[in-house]
Amino acid sequence: MKGFSPRNLKYMRTFAQNYPDIEFVQESLAQITWYHNIAIFEKIKEPTERNWYIHKTVEFGWSRNILVY
């Protein structure tokens, strides 16, 4: 594979570090976009709070703009 920007590689690494539980990734994170994920892990450092936002994003269909605001 090629064509990944340094910024996206950084996001991929951060994503893998923040979400080591593959079941959680498959169940919840797969239901929101990559850009939702970036917005959540850039703004929220506490894992419990981050998980709450992920679940609420899935439940209520929040847009990325809602999360960034």
Protein Blocks (a to p, Z undefined) as FASTA:
>chain_A
ZZiafklmmmmmmmmmmmmblklmmmmmmmpcfklmmmmmmmpmblklmmmmmmmmmmno
pafklmmZZ
